[in-house]
Amino acid sequence: MSSFSRRHVLATGAGAALGVGALATSAGPAAASPARSRRTGGREETRTLDQLYRDALAEGGKLVVYAGGDTPTQQDGTKAAFKARFPEMDLTLIVDYSKYHDVRVDNQFATDTLVPDVVQFQTLQDFDRWKQQGRLLHYKPAGFSKVYDAFKDPEAAWVATGAIAFSFMYDTAAVGSRTPLTPLDLVDPKWKGRIASSFPHDDDAVLYLFSLYARTYGWDWVAGFAAQDVRFARGSNSPGDAVFGGQKAIGVGTAGSAVSTSPVTFAIGAGHPFMAWGQRMAILEQAKNSTAAKLFLNWQLSTEMQNGSFNGWSVRTDVTPPAGLKPIWKYPNANVDGFPRFMADRAGVERWKQTFALYFGEVKGDPTPGRLGLHPGA
């Protein structure tokens, strides 16, 4: 069963959330000097993908990527595409919630046991922190200058390679309304028992979406949603799976595509909030396979890959979205600039999480990627 969930966003290379990791990093090596932090990353990469491929093979042909996501197989599409393009590369790509991956990396820093070469997470605040600590390799892949400014570090410590949007979706035929649903409709009693949602207090992107709903529509809306007999589950893929599987009519707190309304409609209507961000990627300064890591970044940012994003949105300003769509940063109600600020305020995030726990109950269920331990991919 196909699903426009984050599973498919990340599986096609277009791309949950707490994890400051202060305890882990406090035991790590000293932070970078100010001079190191001011590096600009030099000029953009001039080698072609084929040249980088040859150089990566000469380096050893191995690459380990930690990617944020919901299920172990979520990146299988990315792995297959990379293997098809670069058949001799040995790619290990590990999916876990970003909020576990980031502290896992912090602990690996602290214990000198680093595994990944590349990190690709939703926890945007980590990239700024790791930049200040000198943990990230300042590097400009080809096309860096074409990336939307807010989706890249000006000193090239990180760059977003996928644009992801979270909102709610609904079965277009089941809803059967000529007027598109809005978040206000989600508290209509006629949808009681027909809604699936990911726990907002388990995934910071979903948390931000629900915080926008609370700010826009008030706490009465939140109370009304809590009374809708919503089926909550872990993993932002779960609402889309429920809608595409015919189990529920509406799925809230999930990724989607507005390219088509068949068989589902992904709600991004003007005047009502949704949220979007650039999924950040960086090469670690201590990467064992830095050339292979550069190959991966250049491939992800290539126009071929950016034109192939499932939701039609690219991080590049020179890639035109399909008819009917605008670049994601041109939707004021996508709150692209708000999410990084939200993620940086960890005390505020905790308050939102605990408040929603009062309304919706505690998060329940095993983590959907499984329990991967300290050094997956080693």
MARRO-314022 format. One line per field, with one value per residue: x, y, z of N, C-alpha, C in turn; residue number from 0; residue in three letters. Coordinates in steps of 0.05 Angstrom, whole numbers, plus 5000, padded with zeros to 4 digits. Layout:
MARRO-314022
n_u = [X/...]
n_v = [Y/...]
n_w = [Z/...]
ca_u = [X/...]
ca_v = [Y/...]
ca_w = [Z/...]
c_u = [X/...]
c_v = [Y/...]
c_w = [Z/...]
k = [NUM/...]
r = [ala/...]
//
This chain:
MARRO-314022
n_u = [5017/5014/5037/5033/5070/5119/5153/5156/5173/5226/5246/5250/5291/5281/5286/5254/5247/5268/5329/5380/5428/5466/5493/5522/5556/5586/5627/5659/5710/5744/5710/5709/5758/5747/5765/5762/5707/5691/5698/5686/5675/5696/5701/5647/5637/5671/5681/5652/5596/5612/5667/5674/5654/5693/5735/5715/5713/5767/5780/5760/5708/5664/5607/5571/5509/5468/5400/5342/5277/5219/5213/5248/5255/5249/5285/5298/5287/5321/5370/5369/5367/5415/5451/5440/5459/5512/5542/5585/5592/5590/5540/5514/5456/5422/5361/5327/5288/5300/5309/5332/5376/5408/5427/5452/5495/5520/5536/5571/5611/5629/5651/5688/5675/5654/5608/5575/5585/5555/5501/5431/5380/5319/5322/5337/5364/5409/5448/5466/5489/5528/5559/5581/5613/5651/5643/5626/5639/5657/5631/5616/5572/5562/5517/5503/5498/5450/5412/5357/5363/5351/5354/5405/5469/5505/5560/5570/5567/5526/5472/5406/5375/5326/5257/5206/5138/5089/5022/4952/4916/4865/4818/4797/4751/4721/4710/4681/4667/4656/4679/4742/4770/4788/4833/4796/4752/4766/4749/4696/4639/4621/4665/4683/4719/4740/4790/4860/4922/4990/5027/5032/5068/5111/5140/5176/5165/5111/5093/5103/5067/5017/5022/5017/4964/4939/4953/4928/4873/4859/4853/4805/4797/4837/4818/4770/4790/4815/4770/4752/4758/4807/4853/4913/4983/5051/5103/5107/5090/5045/4991/4983/4987/4941/4900/4910/4905/4851/4830/4819/4788/4813/4879/4925/4982/5026/5069/5061/5036/5018/5010/4971/4901/4881/4887/4879/4873/4920/4924/4936/4913/4905/4908/4902/4942/5000/5060/5129/5196/5268/5302/5359/5427/5493/5564/5605/5660/5697/5690/5701/5699/5702/5703/5666/5622/5617/5604/5553/5524/5528/5501/5449/5434/5433/5403/5375/5359/5331/5290/5261/5232/5181/5139/5140/5166/5227/5292/5321/5327/5326/5296/5236/5172/5118/5060/5012/5035/5076/5144/5163/5176/5147/5097/5064/5035/5061/5100/5157/5201/5190/5196/5253/5264/5228/5249/5297/5285/5287/5266/5215/5195/5191/5151/5107/5102/5090/5043/5008/5007/4974/4925/4921/4940/4993/5050/5048/5070/5119/5180/5177/5220/5247/5292/5355/5403/5471/5510/5492/5503/5557]
n_v = [4976/5042/5106/5174/5189/5209/5167/5158/5206/5209/5162/5171/5205/5257/5272/5248/5283/5311/5326/5349/5333/5349/5325/5285/5313/5344/5314/5308/5323/5388/5447/5477/5526/5598/5616/5571/5563/5604/5590/5587/5547/5546/5545/5523/5453/5426/5379/5327/5282/5231/5236/5245/5196/5160/5178/5168/5113/5102/5119/5079/5065/5062/5083/5113/5132/5167/5175/5213/5187/5143/5087/5024/5012/5058/5087/5055/5064/5107/5082/5043/5075/5102/5060/5041/5083/5087/5035/5006/5026/5019/5027/5043/5056/5083/5086/5123/5154/5223/5246/5207/5192/5238/5245/5197/5205/5246/5217/5182/5218/5232/5185/5172/5140/5145/5132/5147/5180/5219/5260/5267/5301/5318/5348/5408/5444/5418/5421/5474/5476/5435/5457/5502/5474/5455/5407/5396/5389/5441/5452/5460/5433/5421/5466/5491/5547/5555/5538/5554/5610/5605/5552/5535/5536/5596/5592/5543/5497/5462/5437/5438/5384/5366/5385/5384/5377/5382/5367/5358/5303/5276/5226/5236/5218/5194/5235/5269/5323/5384/5429/5442/5410/5442/5456/5470/5439/5390/5383/5376/5340/5300/5274/5243/5189/5176/5193/5191/5202/5223/5222/5286/5301/5269/5275/5328/5360/5349/5366/5421/5433/5423/5462/5508/5501/5506/5559/5587/5572/5565/5539/5513/5488/5449/5419/5402/5370/5330/5304/5274/5220/5202/5162/5154/5146/5124/5150/5188/5169/5139/5164/5174/5122/5100/5127/5117/5063/5056/5055/5100/5164/5212/5237/5263/5304/5289/5275/5297/5304/5356/5353/5324/5309/5259/5194/5221/5283/5332/5379/5445/5494/5564/5612/5578/5543/5504/5465/5469/5449/5451/5392/5381/5367/5343/5335/5300/5326/5289/5247/5183/5171/5216/5233/5200/5217/5269/5257/5235/5280/5315/5285/5281/5335/5346/5367/5327/5293/5331/5347/5301/5297/5271/5303/5347/5393/5429/5444/5478/5539/5542/5501/5485/5478/5430/5445/5487/5488/5527/5547/5521/5558/5602/5599/5631/5609/5562/5568/5566/5594/5594/5544/5530/5567/5551/5499/5513/5532/5498/5493/5515/5478/5433/5450/5453/5399/5373/5398/5382/5328/5329/5337/5296/5249/5204/5188/5127/5060/5022/5047/5061/5053/5012/4988/5011/5015/5035/5040/5032/5007/5002]
n_w = [5000/4980/5006/5021/5062/5112/5107/5052/5033/5053/5032/4979/4976/4988/5037/5297/5349/5398/5432/5460/5482/5521/5564/5540/5505/5538/5557/5514/5463/5462/5440/5374/5352/5348/5299/5267/5266/5234/5182/5111/5076/5026/4954/4911/4898/4843/4817/4778/4788/4771/4774/4829/4847/4829/4860/4911/4911/4908/4958/4989/4983/5018/5058/5111/5133/5177/5184/5197/5212/5206/5200/5192/5138/5110/5081/5038/4984/4973/4982/4941/4895/4899/4897/4846/4815/4832/4831/4855/4906/4976/5015/5078/5109/5161/5194/5242/5295/5295/5344/5374/5344/5345/5398/5402/5367/5394/5440/5416/5399/5450/5469/5433/5389/5337/5286/5238/5174/5150/5171/5174/5193/5229/5273/5277/5309/5327/5287/5287/5337/5334/5294/5321/5357/5324/5298/5247/5178/5137/5076/5007/4966/4895/4866/4912/4916/4893/4928/4969/5013/5069/5076/5081/5113/5119/5122/5103/5135/5138/5096/5071/5039/5025/5020/5065/5083/5134/5150/5151/5121/5078/5057/4995/4967/5008/5043/5010/5000/4967/4984/5008/5066/5128/5184/5224/5214/5235/5286/5282/5303/5268/5249/5289/5315/5265/5254/5249/5282/5291/5352/5378/5417/5412/5367/5342/5297/5286/5334/5330/5288/5315/5354/5324/5308/5359/5373/5332/5332/5384/5453/5460/5412/5415/5458/5435/5394/5423/5442/5400/5395/5373/5338/5363/5348/5347/5304/5246/5199/5208/5207/5152/5132/5155/5128/5073/5076/5084/5134/5165/5155/5157/5167/5212/5224/5190/5133/5065/4997/4954/4901/4876/4884/4887/4911/4957/4993/5009/5058/5048/5048/5036/5088/5130/5177/5161/5164/5145/5127/5115/5108/5142/5124/5137/5134/5177/5214/5232/5198/5170/5117/5079/5026/5000/5029/5009/4956/4965/4985/4940/4902/4925/4923/4870/4808/4783/4825/4856/4823/4824/4871/4913/4930/4899/4915/4921/4948/4920/4884/4830/4810/4784/4811/4802/4760/4791/4841/4886/4902/4965/5005/4991/5011/5058/5101/5111/5148/5146/5166/5220/5243/5252/5293/5333/5344/5366/5416/5467/5519/5512/5476/5509/5545/5510/5496/5545/5558/5516/5528/5573/5549/5510/5532/5553/5511/5477/5460/5423/5394/5325/5288/5314/5366/5367/5393/5412/5371/5316/5250/5254]
ca_u = [5000/5030/5028/5049/5079/5148/5167/5161/5189/5254/5254/5256/5314/5274/5297/5232/5257/5282/5356/5402/5453/5485/5509/5541/5576/5603/5650/5672/5732/5738/5697/5727/5767/5731/5775/5751/5679/5685/5704/5664/5670/5710/5684/5630/5649/5673/5682/5627/5589/5629/5694/5671/5650/5719/5751/5704/5722/5795/5781/5751/5681/5644/5593/5551/5491/5446/5378/5318/5254/5200/5213/5274/5256/5241/5306/5304/5286/5346/5392/5367/5374/5444/5465/5437/5476/5540/5539/5607/5593/5579/5525/5499/5438/5408/5339/5316/5278/5322/5314/5350/5401/5426/5441/5470/5519/5533/5550/5594/5631/5640/5665/5707/5666/5637/5601/5566/5599/5535/5477/5408/5361/5298/5330/5352/5381/5434/5468/5478/5505/5551/5576/5596/5632/5671/5638/5617/5657/5647/5634/5595/5568/5553/5489/5499/5490/5422/5395/5344/5382/5344/5358/5434/5486/5521/5588/5570/5569/5504/5454/5382/5373/5298/5236/5185/5115/5070/4995/4934/4906/4840/4809/4781/4724/4706/4700/4660/4659/4667/4695/4765/4770/4807/4836/4772/4734/4775/4734/4667/4632/4616/4690/4691/4726/4749/4815/4885/4942/5014/5028/5047/5089/5131/5155/5176/5152/5082/5088/5101/5041/4996/5025/5005/4934/4931/4956/4909/4845/4854/4853/4780/4801/4852/4800/4752/4804/4819/4745/4745/4765/4828/4872/4941/5003/5078/5111/5091/5079/5021/4966/4980/4982/4913/4883/4913/4895/4822/4822/4809/4783/4831/4904/4936/5010/5040/5079/5043/5041/4995/5011/4946/4881/4871/4862/4877/4879/4938/4913/4954/4897/4912/4893/4903/4970/5013/5088/5149/5224/5288/5315/5387/5447/5520/5586/5618/5688/5712/5681/5722/5695/5692/5698/5640/5602/5614/5589/5525/5512/5525/5480/5423/5428/5433/5377/5361/5345/5312/5266/5247/5220/5153/5119/5143/5181/5256/5306/5336/5312/5326/5280/5209/5153/5097/5038/4995/5051/5097/5165/5152/5181/5129/5072/5066/5023/5078/5116/5183/5220/5183/5204/5279/5262/5214/5267/5319/5275/5282/5248/5189/5186/5183/5125/5086/5099/5076/5015/4992/5004/4951/4901/4919/4951/5022/5058/5048/5079/5147/5190/5172/5244/5259/5312/5379/5427/5490/5528/5482/5519/5586]
ca_v = [5000/5066/5126/5199/5195/5215/5143/5160/5230/5203/5140/5181/5223/5285/5277/5264/5310/5322/5314/5368/5318/5364/5308/5271/5330/5356/5297/5306/5341/5416/5459/5489/5554/5617/5618/5548/5567/5624/5580/5592/5523/5548/5546/5499/5429/5427/5352/5315/5259/5208/5240/5240/5168/5147/5186/5154/5085/5102/5123/5055/5058/5058/5107/5108/5155/5166/5191/5213/5176/5129/5058/5014/5010/5083/5097/5035/5077/5122/5063/5030/5094/5108/5036/5040/5104/5083/5006/4995/5038/5004/5047/5035/5079/5075/5104/5123/5180/5242/5252/5186/5193/5261/5239/5175/5216/5259/5197/5172/5238/5232/5160/5169/5116/5156/5113/5158/5201/5239/5260/5279/5300/5338/5364/5429/5458/5404/5429/5499/5469/5420/5476/5517/5456/5446/5379/5394/5396/5462/5442/5469/5416/5434/5475/5504/5575/5554/5530/5576/5619/5595/5523/5528/5552/5614/5583/5517/5475/5443/5446/5422/5370/5359/5402/5367/5391/5367/5379/5335/5293/5262/5210/5254/5207/5188/5261/5276/5350/5402/5449/5429/5411/5459/5446/5475/5416/5367/5381/5371/5314/5279/5259/5229/5161/5173/5208/5180/5224/5216/5237/5311/5303/5249/5284/5357/5372/5346/5384/5449/5436/5426/5488/5527/5498/5517/5588/5598/5565/5566/5514/5499/5470/5426/5402/5389/5348/5308/5291/5262/5191/5200/5139/5164/5125/5134/5150/5207/5154/5124/5175/5169/5093/5095/5138/5102/5036/5055/5051/5125/5183/5235/5232/5289/5303/5271/5288/5292/5317/5371/5351/5312/5304/5231/5189/5237/5312/5342/5405/5468/5517/5591/5622/5558/5536/5478/5471/5457/5455/5438/5371/5388/5346/5352/5316/5304/5332/5265/5226/5166/5169/5243/5236/5186/5235/5291/5245/5233/5307/5325/5270/5290/5363/5348/5374/5302/5285/5351/5345/5276/5295/5261/5324/5369/5416/5427/5464/5495/5561/5539/5478/5494/5458/5424/5464/5490/5492/5547/5539/5518/5582/5623/5595/5642/5591/5539/5574/5555/5607/5590/5518/5531/5582/5533/5478/5524/5538/5471/5495/5518/5452/5415/5459/5445/5370/5365/5408/5364/5303/5332/5335/5271/5226/5199/5173/5098/5044/5019/5064/5047/5042/4992/4998/5007/5015/5057/5041/5019/5011/4999]
ca_w = [5000/4979/5025/5020/5090/5113/5097/5024/5029/5057/5015/4952/4978/4994/5063/5306/5349/5420/5437/5462/5486/5536/5580/5523/5493/5559/5560/5488/5458/5463/5416/5354/5357/5333/5271/5253/5263/5214/5155/5091/5060/5000/4930/4906/4886/4814/4806/4770/4804/4763/4786/4858/4850/4826/4884/4934/4909/4916/4987/5002/4973/5040/5068/5131/5136/5197/5174/5214/5199/5222/5197/5183/5109/5099/5062/5019/4958/4970/4979/4915/4875/4902/4887/4817/4803/4840/4839/4871/4932/4999/5031/5101/5116/5185/5200/5270/5302/5298/5373/5384/5328/5352/5423/5396/5355/5417/5456/5401/5402/5478/5474/5411/5374/5317/5264/5212/5159/5143/5187/5159/5216/5233/5297/5265/5329/5331/5267/5296/5361/5325/5280/5341/5369/5305/5291/5220/5156/5120/5048/4989/4943/4871/4868/4938/4912/4884/4950/4983/5033/5095/5076/5081/5130/5103/5123/5090/5154/5132/5075/5068/5013/5019/5032/5075/5094/5151/5153/5153/5095/5080/5035/4980/4961/5033/5054/4991/5002/4947/4999/5022/5095/5141/5211/5240/5210/5249/5312/5276/5314/5248/5243/5312/5309/5238/5251/5259/5285/5305/5377/5374/5438/5406/5343/5345/5274/5291/5357/5319/5274/5335/5368/5306/5311/5385/5372/5312/5338/5413/5468/5456/5389/5424/5474/5417/5380/5443/5446/5375/5394/5354/5342/5363/5345/5342/5276/5230/5176/5216/5198/5123/5128/5162/5108/5048/5081/5086/5162/5175/5133/5161/5181/5222/5233/5172/5109/5042/4972/4943/4872/4866/4905/4884/4925/4982/4992/5030/5063/5051/5040/5045/5112/5151/5180/5161/5170/5127/5134/5099/5124/5141/5121/5141/5136/5203/5212/5237/5180/5159/5088/5073/4997/4996/5040/4989/4934/4973/4985/4913/4889/4936/4915/4841/4796/4778/4850/4865/4805/4829/4898/4910/4936/4880/4926/4921/4964/4901/4873/4801/4804/4782/4820/4783/4757/4814/4865/4888/4920/4992/5021/4983/5025/5085/5121/5115/5172/5142/5183/5248/5254/5265/5319/5351/5351/5382/5443/5479/5542/5501/5465/5531/5555/5491/5498/5569/5556/5499/5543/5590/5532/5494/5545/5549/5487/5481/5438/5417/5372/5300/5275/5331/5386/5352/5410/5412/5348/5292/5226/5259]
c_u = [5018/5020/5046/5055/5108/5164/5174/5176/5218/5264/5261/5279/5307/5281/5314/5241/5271/5310/5378/5428/5474/5504/5530/5563/5595/5628/5667/5696/5724/5726/5718/5735/5749/5740/5763/5721/5672/5691/5680/5658/5683/5691/5667/5646/5649/5675/5654/5620/5606/5657/5694/5668/5677/5737/5741/5712/5751/5799/5774/5723/5660/5632/5573/5535/5471/5425/5354/5294/5238/5201/5240/5277/5251/5261/5313/5305/5312/5369/5393/5376/5404/5460/5463/5456/5506/5543/5561/5609/5579/5566/5510/5482/5419/5386/5331/5304/5302/5329/5331/5377/5419/5441/5459/5496/5534/5549/5574/5617/5645/5657/5685/5701/5648/5633/5594/5586/5581/5512/5456/5384/5341/5305/5348/5371/5408/5456/5481/5497/5531/5570/5593/5617/5653/5668/5632/5638/5644/5652/5610/5592/5560/5523/5483/5488/5461/5402/5383/5360/5376/5349/5388/5448/5504/5551/5591/5576/5548/5487/5430/5381/5345/5279/5213/5163/5098/5044/4977/4925/4880/4833/4789/4753/4708/4695/4678/4650/4672/4684/4717/4763/4792/4812/4812/4752/4742/4761/4704/4660/4627/4641/4699/4696/4737/4775/4838/4905/4967/5014/5044/5070/5110/5150/5153/5164/5121/5075/5085/5075/5018/4998/5013/4974/4925/4932/4935/4880/4839/4853/4827/4782/4816/4835/4780/4765/4808/4793/4736/4751/4786/4845/4900/4960/5030/5085/5094/5081/5051/4994/4962/4974/4953/4894/4885/4904/4866/4812/4810/4806/4803/4856/4917/4965/5027/5050/5060/5051/5015/4994/4984/4927/4869/4893/4859/4883/4897/4932/4935/4940/4906/4895/4893/4932/4977/5043/5106/5177/5243/5303/5346/5405/5475/5539/5600/5648/5705/5705/5704/5722/5685/5687/5671/5617/5596/5598/5559/5511/5508/5503/5452/5415/5427/5405/5361/5346/5325/5287/5249/5233/5190/5133/5121/5160/5211/5268/5320/5317/5309/5311/5251/5190/5132/5075/5019/5009/5070/5120/5155/5155/5163/5101/5075/5055/5038/5097/5144/5204/5215/5194/5232/5279/5249/5233/5289/5311/5268/5264/5219/5178/5177/5156/5103/5081/5083/5047/4998/4989/4980/4925/4898/4930/4980/5026/5060/5058/5109/5155/5188/5197/5257/5278/5340/5405/5446/5505/5516/5499/5548/5597]
c_v = [5025/5087/5151/5207/5202/5191/5147/5186/5223/5180/5149/5201/5251/5292/5253/5276/5319/5310/5334/5355/5332/5346/5293/5288/5342/5340/5295/5325/5370/5426/5472/5517/5572/5619/5595/5552/5587/5615/5583/5568/5524/5550/5521/5477/5432/5399/5343/5292/5235/5211/5235/5210/5153/5154/5172/5125/5083/5105/5098/5046/5053/5084/5098/5134/5148/5185/5190/5202/5158/5099/5049/5015/5036/5094/5076/5046/5093/5103/5050/5050/5100/5084/5034/5060/5099/5054/4995/5007/5020/5024/5033/5059/5070/5095/5101/5151/5199/5247/5230/5186/5215/5255/5215/5185/5231/5240/5185/5192/5235/5207/5153/5143/5123/5136/5127/5178/5225/5237/5276/5279/5323/5356/5387/5443/5444/5414/5455/5493/5455/5438/5492/5500/5446/5418/5375/5403/5418/5456/5451/5449/5432/5441/5489/5532/5577/5546/5555/5584/5607/5565/5516/5546/5570/5606/5554/5494/5454/5454/5427/5409/5362/5378/5384/5384/5372/5382/5356/5328/5279/5247/5227/5244/5203/5214/5271/5304/5367/5424/5435/5431/5430/5447/5450/5452/5391/5363/5378/5343/5292/5263/5244/5199/5155/5186/5192/5203/5212/5233/5263/5314/5282/5257/5315/5372/5371/5365/5413/5453/5440/5452/5510/5526/5511/5548/5600/5595/5564/5539/5499/5480/5445/5407/5388/5366/5325/5292/5275/5232/5186/5175/5150/5141/5139/5132/5168/5193/5143/5137/5170/5140/5087/5105/5122/5073/5033/5052/5076/5144/5206/5227/5259/5285/5284/5286/5281/5308/5331/5370/5341/5309/5276/5211/5206/5266/5319/5371/5426/5494/5543/5599/5603/5547/5507/5485/5457/5465/5442/5418/5374/5363/5358/5329/5321/5308/5308/5241/5210/5165/5196/5247/5223/5204/5258/5281/5244/5260/5318/5311/5278/5317/5366/5354/5349/5293/5305/5352/5321/5275/5289/5283/5348/5393/5409/5448/5484/5515/5558/5514/5486/5472/5452/5445/5464/5493/5515/5535/5540/5543/5605/5619/5607/5624/5566/5543/5563/5568/5602/5565/5518/5545/5564/5511/5487/5529/5512/5472/5499/5493/5433/5424/5450/5414/5362/5375/5390/5337/5305/5328/5307/5246/5222/5184/5143/5083/5043/5038/5048/5039/5019/5005/4991/5007/5038/5061/5027/5026/5008/4974]
c_w = [5000/4998/5022/5049/5089/5104/5068/5017/5031/5039/4987/4953/4983/5022/5068/5329/5374/5422/5438/5467/5502/5552/5564/5513/5514/5563/5535/5486/5459/5438/5399/5362/5341/5304/5255/5247/5242/5185/5136/5074/5033/4977/4927/4893/4855/4801/4799/4789/4797/4774/4816/4864/4849/4851/4909/4934/4917/4946/5002/4994/4994/5048/5088/5136/5158/5187/5192/5198/5218/5221/5186/5153/5095/5078/5041/4990/4953/4966/4951/4893/4875/4890/4857/4803/4808/4849/4856/4899/4953/5018/5053/5109/5138/5192/5229/5274/5306/5327/5386/5369/5338/5378/5420/5385/5377/5434/5442/5401/5430/5483/5451/5395/5351/5294/5238/5200/5154/5162/5172/5178/5214/5256/5288/5284/5332/5311/5275/5320/5352/5309/5300/5355/5350/5296/5262/5200/5139/5091/5032/4966/4918/4873/4895/4935/4903/4905/4963/5008/5061/5098/5074/5102/5113/5102/5114/5110/5149/5109/5075/5041/5006/5033/5040/5088/5111/5152/5160/5125/5100/5054/5019/4975/4986/5045/5036/4993/4980/4959/5014/5052/5105/5169/5229/5237/5226/5276/5307/5286/5293/5241/5267/5306/5282/5232/5263/5262/5298/5331/5373/5394/5435/5383/5342/5321/5277/5315/5348/5304/5294/5350/5350/5307/5337/5385/5354/5321/5367/5426/5467/5433/5398/5441/5456/5402/5398/5447/5421/5373/5373/5359/5339/5361/5342/5313/5259/5204/5182/5207/5168/5117/5134/5141/5082/5052/5085/5115/5174/5151/5134/5176/5188/5231/5216/5148/5086/5018/4963/4913/4861/4890/4903/4892/4950/4975/5015/5034/5067/5044/5052/5069/5135/5153/5173/5166/5151/5136/5114/5116/5120/5139/5125/5141/5162/5199/5215/5219/5169/5129/5077/5043/4989/5006/5021/4965/4941/4973/4957/4898/4899/4926/4885/4830/4790/4802/4859/4848/4811/4856/4895/4914/4918/4890/4927/4940/4946/4888/4842/4792/4806/4792/4799/4782/4781/4840/4863/4904/4949/5009/5013/4994/5053/5107/5125/5139/5170/5161/5213/5259/5266/5292/5340/5362/5369/5411/5457/5503/5533/5489/5487/5543/5537/5494/5522/5570/5539/5512/5562/5574/5519/5507/5538/5522/5494/5456/5435/5395/5345/5285/5290/5351/5376/5368/5404/5386/5324/5267/5229/5247]
k = [0/1/2/3/4/5/6/7/8/9/10/11/12/13/14/15/16/17/18/19/20/21/22/23/24/25/26/27/28/29/30/31/32/33/34/35/36/37/38/39/40/41/42/43/44/45/46/47/48/49/50/51/52/53/54/55/56/57/58/59/60/61/62/63/64/65/66/67/68/69/70/71/72/73/74/75/76/77/78/79/80/81/82/83/84/85/86/87/88/89/90/91/92/93/94/95/96/97/98/99/100/101/102/103/104/105/106/107/108/109/110/111/112/113/114/115/116/117/118/119/120/121/122/123/124/125/126/127/128/129/130/131/132/133/134/135/136/137/138/139/140/141/142/143/144/145/146/147/148/149/150/151/152/153/154/155/156/157/158/159/160/161/162/163/164/165/166/167/168/169/170/171/172/173/174/175/176/177/178/179/180/181/182/183/184/185/186/187/188/189/190/191/192/193/194/195/196/197/198/199/200/201/202/203/204/205/206/207/208/209/210/211/212/213/214/215/216/217/218/219/220/221/222/223/224/225/226/227/228/229/230/231/232/233/234/235/236/237/238/239/240/241/242/243/244/245/246/247/248/249/250/251/252/253/254/255/256/257/258/259/260/261/262/263/264/265/266/267/268/269/270/271/272/273/274/275/276/277/278/279/280/281/282/283/284/285/286/287/288/289/290/291/292/293/294/295/296/297/298/299/300/301/302/303/304/305/306/307/308/309/310/311/312/313/314/315/316/317/318/319/320/321/322/323/324/325/326/327/328/329/330/331/332/333/334/335/336/337/338/339/340/341/342/343/344/345/346/347/348/349/350/351/352/353/354/355/356/357/358/359/360/361/362/363/364/365/366/367/368/369/370/371/372/373/374/375/376/377]
r = [met/ser/ser/phe/ser/arg/arg/his/val/leu/ala/thr/gly/ala/gly/ala/ala/leu/gly/val/gly/ala/leu/ala/thr/ser/ala/gly/pro/ala/ala/ala/ser/pro/ala/arg/ser/arg/arg/thr/gly/gly/arg/glu/glu/thr/arg/thr/leu/asp/gln/leu/tyr/arg/asp/ala/leu/ala/glu/gly/gly/lys/leu/val/val/tyr/ala/gly/gly/asp/thr/pro/thr/gln/gln/asp/gly/thr/lys/ala/ala/phe/lys/ala/arg/phe/pro/glu/met/asp/leu/thr/leu/ile/val/asp/tyr/ser/lys/tyr/his/asp/val/arg/val/asp/asn/gln/phe/ala/thr/asp/thr/leu/val/pro/asp/val/val/gln/phe/gln/thr/leu/gln/asp/phe/asp/arg/trp/lys/gln/gln/gly/arg/leu/leu/his/tyr/lys/pro/ala/gly/phe/ser/lys/val/tyr/asp/ala/phe/lys/asp/pro/glu/ala/ala/trp/val/ala/thr/gly/ala/ile/ala/phe/ser/phe/met/tyr/asp/thr/ala/ala/val/gly/ser/arg/thr/pro/leu/thr/pro/leu/asp/leu/val/asp/pro/lys/trp/lys/gly/arg/ile/ala/ser/ser/phe/pro/his/asp/asp/asp/ala/val/leu/tyr/leu/phe/ser/leu/tyr/ala/arg/thr/tyr/gly/trp/asp/trp/val/ala/gly/phe/ala/ala/gln/asp/val/arg/phe/ala/arg/gly/ser/asn/ser/pro/gly/asp/ala/val/phe/gly/gly/gln/lys/ala/ile/gly/val/gly/thr/ala/gly/ser/ala/val/ser/thr/ser/pro/val/thr/phe/ala/ile/gly/ala/gly/his/pro/phe/met/ala/trp/gly/gln/arg/met/ala/ile/leu/glu/gln/ala/lys/asn/ser/thr/ala/ala/lys/leu/phe/leu/asn/trp/gln/leu/ser/thr/glu/met/gln/asn/gly/ser/phe/asn/gly/trp/ser/val/arg/thr/asp/val/thr/pro/pro/ala/gly/leu/lys/pro/ile/trp/lys/tyr/pro/asn/ala/asn/val/asp/gly/phe/pro/arg/phe/met/ala/asp/arg/ala/gly/val/glu/arg/trp/lys/gln/thr/phe/ala/leu/tyr/phe/gly/glu/val/lys/gly/asp/pro/thr/pro/gly/arg/leu/gly/leu/his/pro/gly/ala]
//
